[in-house]
Amino acid sequence: MTALQNRMVEAFSRPFQIGPHSIEATGSIGISLYPDHCSDEETLIAKADETMYEIKKRGKNSYKLKE
């Protein structure tokens, strides 16, 4: 799974071209796994969201698996 995560973060690190405009963005990816971190869809998304915000506090443009 690490190779996919690295490719996703790398894709966000390059500018997007939309017509004549160059848009720069970063990707912060929080990852939670079923059934390791929860037993329902709503909690799974909430755990991934919490983890994403942890990454943003540390500087963005990265990924983290929920502990």
CORWO-V666282 format. One record per run of one state. SS is the DSSP state (H for helix, E for strand, L for the rest). FROM is the first residue (numbers start at 1). TO is the last residue. If there is no record, write none. Layout:
SS&FROM&TO  SS&FROM&TO
This chain:
L&1&1  H&2&13  L&14&15  E&16&18  L&19&20  E&21&23  L&24&27  E&28&31  L&32&40  H&41&58  L&59&61  E&62&65  L&66&67
